[in-house]
Amino acid sequence: MKNKKIKAFILLTGLSILYFVSCKTKQLPPKNTPVIEETAFIQVTDKSQMSYKNLPCTVTFSDGTIREYKTDDEGKITVKANSDLIIVKIVYDFTGYKRTGGKLLAKEDFKLAKKVKTKLNSKLQEFELNFSPFAGAKTILILDIF
């Protein structure tokens, strides 16, 4: 009698496990987050916080998109991008660049100030950023040159 109860229990447990394993769970629908175009500001200065006016630069995004910009008189570029993108790299091209002007800047206005090392005797200065262009984000890159 005891042996029949154990066999019945094992059979019932096995059938229960098979029943639950065969159940299909519903997949959650993909999350539809709206893609919003954001604007970010990136500024470049030297050690004395003087801006670079009309300096050509290239911005690379996380999806591989590359855009060309020129800095304004405050050394700033305005980057418009989707909120799901990240600015991964920025390259400033000093080839043939002659400093025609610039302004003395104050870094207190910026949420992120980053001192970056430059490559000596290189006309292309490349910086890895991983910067997200969220609603009006600002950063300033302070080059270690004059």
VENBEL-V156757 format. One record per residue. N is the residue number from 1. RES is the residue in one small letter. BURIAL is + if it has 16 or more other C-alpha atoms within 10 Angstrom, else -. Layout:
# VENBEL-V156757
{{N;RES;BURIAL} {N;RES;BURIAL}}
This chain:
# VENBEL-V156757
{{1;m;-} {2;k;-} {3;n;-} {4;k;-} {5;k;-} {6;i;-} {7;k;-} {8;a;-} {9;f;-} {10;i;-} {11;l;-} {12;l;-} {13;t;-} {14;g;-} {15;l;-} {16;s;-} {17;i;-} {18;l;-} {19;y;-} {20;f;-} {21;v;-} {22;s;-} {23;c;-} {24;k;-} {25;t;-} {26;k;-} {27;q;-} {28;l;-} {29;p;-} {30;p;-} {31;k;-} {32;n;-} {33;t;-} {34;p;-} {35;v;-} {36;i;-} {37;e;-} {38;e;+} {39;t;+} {40;a;+} {41;f;+} {42;i;+} {43;q;+} {44;v;+} {45;t;+} {46;d;+} {47;k;-} {48;s;-} {49;q;+} {50;m;+} {51;s;+} {52;y;+} {53;k;+} {54;n;+} {55;l;+} {56;p;+} {57;c;+} {58;t;-} {59;v;+} {60;t;+} {61;f;+} {62;s;-} {63;d;-} {64;g;-} {65;t;-} {66;i;-} {67;r;-} {68;e;-} {69;y;+} {70;k;+} {71;t;+} {72;d;+} {73;d;+} {74;e;+} {75;g;+} {76;k;+} {77;i;+} {78;t;+} {79;v;+} {80;k;-} {81;a;+} {82;n;-} {83;s;+} {84;d;+} {85;l;+} {86;i;+} {87;i;+} {88;v;+} {89;k;+} {90;i;+} {91;v;+} {92;y;+} {93;d;+} {94;f;-} {95;t;-} {96;g;-} {97;y;-} {98;k;-} {99;r;-} {100;t;-} {101;g;-} {102;g;+} {103;k;-} {104;l;-} {105;l;+} {106;a;-} {107;k;+} {108;e;-} {109;d;-} {110;f;-} {111;k;-} {112;l;-} {113;a;+} {114;k;-} {115;k;-} {116;v;+} {117;k;-} {118;t;+} {119;k;-} {120;l;-} {121;n;-} {122;s;-} {123;k;-} {124;l;-} {125;q;+} {126;e;+} {127;f;+} {128;e;-} {129;l;-} {130;n;-} {131;f;+} {132;s;+} {133;p;+} {134;f;+} {135;a;-} {136;g;-} {137;a;+} {138;k;+} {139;t;+} {140;i;+} {141;l;+} {142;i;+} {143;l;+} {144;d;-} {145;i;-} {146;f;-}}
